[in-house]
């Protein structure tokens, strides 16, 4: 594979505040690459530098073989961008939104019309082509925004929180469209707060925290590296958990005590559940599950809210 993006020592500062601090990463052609991290971790600042809409303070960054600082206009013409907030023209029709956006890239009307037919079929909006955007559902608007980002046949599609605010059905429809793009060889960069989305869509990802990259790998390799195979979630009646914390902490290699439950990280859930029973503890519920990317994310970045 060929690296479409290569960053070394990439840094972004706003005055004395460092938003991105000396990070290295690469994205290969045809890959779906994710940026995960809590609010303020540096994801958006990194994406803006990749998209040639924010300057680089230090380090080097190559995108599609171009320098975003010196060849920003040329680079932006080869990118597709799906922003976190839909910024479609609500008063125009679906068709007119795509036609107007295609004209920004100096495409002929004939080429744009052909692309519109293909893209509306791809995002399942053909029957809505003459509907005003204001009348569309949230899921339809997100699919239209993706179609708009593809109008110029970009070499790289950047998606910022692509399914935020959508219901589960709309999220899965959108996942299907993005997976099809990946099958077609489109290179995707995704930021998301949904761990299941990252597991579904990303070939590789980085976890960012406090402006730095704290982990990198495929979803499965990160789970294997940072989490035991299974998690046992134990819930007790109100007021009981504090009294039994000391006894719980001895039942697994790593435990985490939350306000409403205890998490026991283990390679053998069945054995851990047997230990709970043998200890004389009487929880209200016991749930055993496989470790997930969310367990990795919370271990690396913590559970505290970042405002």
C-alpha positions as CSV (number, residue, x, y, z in Angstrom):
1,X,0.0,0.0,0.0
2,X,1.0,3.6,-0.5
3,X,0.7,6.2,2.3
4,X,-1.7,9.0,1.3
5,X,-1.0,10.9,4.5
6,X,2.2,11.0,6.4
7,X,2.7,13.2,9.5
8,X,5.9,13.5,11.6
9,X,6.1,15.6,14.7
10,X,2.9,17.3,13.8
11,X,2.1,20.2,16.2
12,X,-0.6,22.8,16.4
13,X,-0.6,25.7,18.9
14,X,-3.0,28.5,19.5
15,X,-0.9,31.0,21.5
16,X,0.4,29.2,24.5
17,X,-2.2,26.4,24.2
18,X,-1.0,23.2,22.4
19,X,-3.9,21.5,20.6
20,X,-1.8,18.8,18.9
21,X,1.5,17.9,20.4
22,X,4.2,16.2,18.3
23,X,2.2,13.3,16.8
24,X,3.3,10.8,14.1
25,X,0.9,8.8,12.0
26,X,0.3,7.6,8.4
27,X,-2.8,6.6,6.4
28,X,-2.6,4.1,3.6
29,X,-4.4,4.2,0.3
30,X,-7.8,2.5,0.5
31,X,-7.7,2.4,4.3
32,X,-10.4,3.5,6.7
33,X,-8.5,5.3,9.5
34,X,-10.1,6.6,12.7
35,X,-9.3,9.3,15.2
36,X,-10.8,8.6,18.6
37,X,-10.5,10.8,21.7
38,X,-12.5,12.8,24.2
39,X,-13.4,16.4,23.6
40,X,-10.4,18.6,23.4
41,X,-8.0,15.7,22.6
42,X,-6.8,17.3,19.4
43,X,-8.9,15.3,16.8
44,X,-10.6,18.3,15.1
45,X,-7.4,20.3,15.0
46,X,-5.6,17.4,13.3
47,X,-8.4,17.0,10.8
48,X,-8.3,20.7,10.0
49,X,-4.6,20.5,9.2
50,X,-5.2,17.5,7.0
51,X,-7.9,19.4,5.2
52,X,-5.7,22.4,4.6
53,X,-7.9,24.8,6.4
54,X,-5.6,25.3,9.4
55,X,-1.9,26.1,9.4
56,X,0.7,23.8,10.9
57,X,2.8,25.2,13.8
58,X,5.6,22.6,13.6
59,X,6.4,19.2,12.1
60,X,5.8,17.9,8.6
61,X,2.5,16.8,7.0
62,X,2.1,15.3,3.5
63,X,-1.5,14.7,2.1
64,X,-1.9,13.1,-1.3
65,X,1.8,13.9,-1.9
66,X,1.0,17.6,-1.4
67,X,2.1,20.1,1.3
68,X,-1.1,21.5,2.8
69,X,0.7,24.8,3.8
70,X,1.9,25.5,0.2
71,X,-0.6,23.7,-2.0
72,X,-3.8,24.0,0.0
73,X,-6.1,25.0,-2.9
74,X,-4.8,22.1,-5.1
75,X,-5.3,19.7,-2.1
76,X,-8.8,20.8,-1.2
77,X,-9.9,20.2,-4.8
78,X,-9.1,16.5,-4.3
79,X,-10.8,16.1,-0.9
80,X,-14.3,15.2,0.1
81,X,-15.4,16.6,3.5
82,X,-18.4,15.6,5.6
83,X,-18.6,18.0,8.5
84,X,-20.1,17.2,11.9
85,X,-22.9,19.6,11.4
86,X,-25.0,19.4,8.2
87,X,-24.5,22.7,6.4
88,X,-26.8,22.0,3.5
89,X,-29.0,24.8,2.0
90,X,-32.3,24.0,3.6
91,X,-34.4,26.0,1.0
92,X,-32.9,24.3,-2.0
93,X,-33.8,20.8,-3.3
94,X,-31.6,17.8,-3.0
95,X,-30.7,18.1,-6.6
96,X,-29.9,21.8,-6.5
97,X,-27.7,21.3,-3.4
98,X,-25.6,18.8,-5.3
99,X,-25.5,20.8,-8.5
100,X,-24.4,24.0,-6.7
101,X,-21.7,22.2,-4.8
102,X,-20.4,20.5,-7.9
103,X,-20.0,23.9,-9.6
104,X,-17.5,24.9,-6.9
105,X,-15.2,22.3,-8.4
106,X,-15.6,23.8,-11.9
107,X,-17.3,20.6,-13.1
108,X,-19.5,20.9,-16.2
109,X,-23.3,20.6,-15.6
110,X,-23.4,17.5,-17.7
111,X,-20.8,15.8,-15.5
112,X,-22.5,16.9,-12.4
113,X,-25.9,15.6,-13.6
114,X,-24.3,12.2,-14.2
115,X,-22.7,12.2,-10.8
116,X,-25.9,13.3,-9.1
117,X,-27.8,10.3,-10.6
118,X,-25.1,7.9,-9.4
119,X,-24.8,9.4,-6.0
120,X,-28.5,9.7,-5.2
121,X,-28.8,6.0,-6.1
122,X,-25.8,5.2,-3.9
123,X,-27.2,7.0,-0.8
124,X,-30.8,5.8,-1.5
125,X,-32.2,9.3,-2.1
126,X,-33.3,9.0,-5.8
127,X,-37.0,9.5,-5.0
128,X,-36.1,12.6,-3.0
129,X,-34.1,14.4,-5.7
130,X,-36.7,17.3,-6.0
131,X,-37.5,17.5,-2.3
132,X,-36.4,20.4,-0.3
133,X,-33.7,19.6,2.2
134,X,-35.8,21.1,5.0
135,X,-38.3,18.2,4.6
136,X,-35.7,15.4,4.9
137,X,-35.1,13.3,8.0
138,X,-31.8,13.5,9.9
139,X,-30.6,10.3,8.4
140,X,-31.4,11.5,4.9
141,X,-29.6,14.8,5.4
142,X,-26.5,12.9,6.5
143,X,-26.6,10.7,3.5
144,X,-27.0,13.8,1.3
145,X,-24.0,15.4,3.0
146,X,-22.0,12.3,2.2
147,X,-23.2,12.4,-1.5
148,X,-22.2,16.0,-1.6
149,X,-18.7,15.2,-0.3
150,X,-18.3,12.7,-3.1
151,X,-19.4,14.9,-6.0
152,X,-15.8,15.6,-7.1
153,X,-14.8,12.0,-6.9
154,X,-12.3,12.7,-4.1
155,X,-9.1,10.8,-3.4
156,X,-9.7,11.1,0.3
157,X,-13.0,11.4,2.2
158,X,-12.9,13.1,5.6
159,X,-15.9,12.4,7.9
160,X,-16.3,14.2,11.3
161,X,-18.7,12.4,13.6
162,X,-20.7,11.1,10.6
163,X,-23.6,9.6,12.6
164,X,-24.0,11.9,15.6
165,X,-27.6,12.4,16.5
166,X,-29.0,9.6,14.3
167,X,-31.2,6.8,15.5
168,X,-29.9,3.2,15.3
169,X,-31.6,2.4,12.0
170,X,-30.2,5.5,10.3
171,X,-26.7,4.8,11.7
172,X,-26.7,1.3,10.3
173,X,-27.9,2.5,6.9
174,X,-25.0,5.0,6.9
175,X,-22.5,2.4,8.0
176,X,-23.6,0.3,5.0
177,X,-22.9,3.2,2.6
178,X,-19.5,3.9,4.2
179,X,-18.6,0.2,4.1
180,X,-19.5,0.1,0.4
181,X,-17.2,3.1,-0.2
182,X,-14.4,1.3,1.5
183,X,-15.0,-1.7,-0.7
184,X,-14.7,0.6,-3.7
185,X,-11.2,1.6,-2.6
186,X,-12.1,5.1,-1.2
187,X,-9.7,6.2,1.6
188,X,-11.7,7.3,4.6
189,X,-10.7,9.3,7.7
190,X,-13.3,9.2,10.5
191,X,-13.6,10.8,13.8
192,X,-16.3,9.4,16.1
193,X,-17.4,9.1,19.7
194,X,-19.1,5.8,19.0
195,X,-16.8,2.9,19.8
196,X,-19.0,0.4,18.0
197,X,-18.8,2.6,14.9
198,X,-15.0,2.6,15.1
199,X,-15.0,-1.2,15.4
200,X,-17.3,-1.5,12.4
201,X,-15.6,1.0,10.0
202,X,-12.0,1.5,10.9
203,X,-9.1,-0.7,9.7
204,X,-6.8,1.2,12.0
205,X,-7.1,4.0,14.4
206,X,-5.3,6.2,16.9
207,X,-6.6,7.2,20.3
208,X,-5.7,10.8,21.2
209,X,-5.7,12.3,24.7
210,X,-4.5,15.7,25.8
211,X,-3.1,16.5,22.4
212,X,-1.0,13.3,22.0
213,X,-1.5,9.9,20.5
214,X,-1.7,7.3,23.3
215,X,-2.3,4.2,21.3
216,X,-2.5,3.0,17.6
217,X,-3.6,-0.2,15.9
218,X,-6.5,-2.1,14.6
219,X,-9.6,-2.2,16.8
220,X,-8.9,-5.9,17.5
221,X,-5.2,-5.5,18.3
222,X,-5.9,-2.6,20.7
223,X,-8.5,-4.7,22.5
224,X,-6.0,-7.6,22.8
225,X,-3.2,-5.2,24.0
226,X,-5.1,-3.1,26.5
227,X,-8.0,-5.3,27.8
228,X,-8.4,-8.8,29.1
229,X,-10.6,-11.1,27.1
230,X,-13.8,-10.6,29.1
231,X,-15.5,-8.3,31.5
232,X,-17.9,-9.2,34.3
233,X,-20.3,-6.4,35.4
234,X,-21.6,-6.8,38.9
235,X,-24.5,-4.7,40.3
236,X,-25.6,-4.5,43.9
237,X,-28.5,-2.8,45.7
238,X,-28.2,0.9,46.5
239,X,-25.7,1.5,49.3
240,X,-24.2,-2.0,49.3
241,X,-21.3,-1.5,46.7
242,X,-19.2,0.7,49.0
243,X,-19.3,-1.9,51.8
244,X,-18.1,-4.8,49.6
245,X,-15.5,-2.9,47.4
246,X,-12.5,-4.5,49.3
247,X,-13.9,-8.0,48.7
248,X,-14.5,-7.4,45.0
249,X,-11.1,-6.0,44.2
250,X,-9.5,-9.4,45.0
251,X,-11.6,-11.3,42.5
252,X,-10.0,-10.3,39.2
253,X,-6.6,-9.1,37.9
254,X,-8.1,-5.6,37.4
255,X,-11.3,-4.1,38.8
256,X,-13.0,-0.8,38.4
257,X,-15.6,0.5,40.9
258,X,-18.2,2.8,39.4
259,X,-21.2,4.5,41.1
260,X,-23.7,1.9,40.1
261,X,-21.6,-1.3,39.4
262,X,-18.2,-3.0,39.6
263,X,-16.3,-4.1,36.5
264,X,-14.0,-7.1,36.8
265,X,-11.6,-7.5,33.9
266,X,-10.6,-11.2,33.4
267,X,-9.5,-13.8,30.9
268,X,-12.0,-16.3,32.3
269,X,-15.5,-14.9,33.1
270,X,-16.8,-18.2,34.2
271,X,-14.1,-18.7,36.8
272,X,-14.6,-15.1,38.0
273,X,-18.3,-15.6,38.4
274,X,-17.6,-18.8,40.4
275,X,-15.3,-16.8,42.6
276,X,-18.0,-14.2,43.2
277,X,-20.4,-16.9,44.3
278,X,-17.8,-18.6,46.6
279,X,-17.0,-15.2,48.3
280,X,-20.5,-15.0,49.6
281,X,-21.3,-11.8,47.7
282,X,-25.0,-11.5,46.7
283,X,-25.2,-9.1,43.7
284,X,-28.5,-8.1,42.1
285,X,-27.2,-8.9,38.6
286,X,-24.1,-10.4,36.9
287,X,-23.3,-9.8,33.3
288,X,-20.4,-11.4,31.4
289,X,-19.4,-9.9,28.0
290,X,-16.4,-9.7,25.7
291,X,-14.0,-6.8,26.1
292,X,-14.7,-3.9,23.6
293,X,-13.0,-0.9,22.2
294,X,-14.9,1.2,24.7
295,X,-13.1,-0.6,27.5
296,X,-9.8,0.3,25.9
297,X,-10.8,3.9,25.2
298,X,-11.9,4.5,28.9
299,X,-8.8,2.8,30.2
300,X,-6.5,5.1,28.1
301,X,-8.5,8.4,28.5
302,X,-10.3,8.0,31.8
303,X,-14.0,8.4,32.6
304,X,-13.9,12.1,33.7
305,X,-15.9,14.5,31.6
306,X,-14.0,16.9,29.5
307,X,-15.9,20.2,29.0
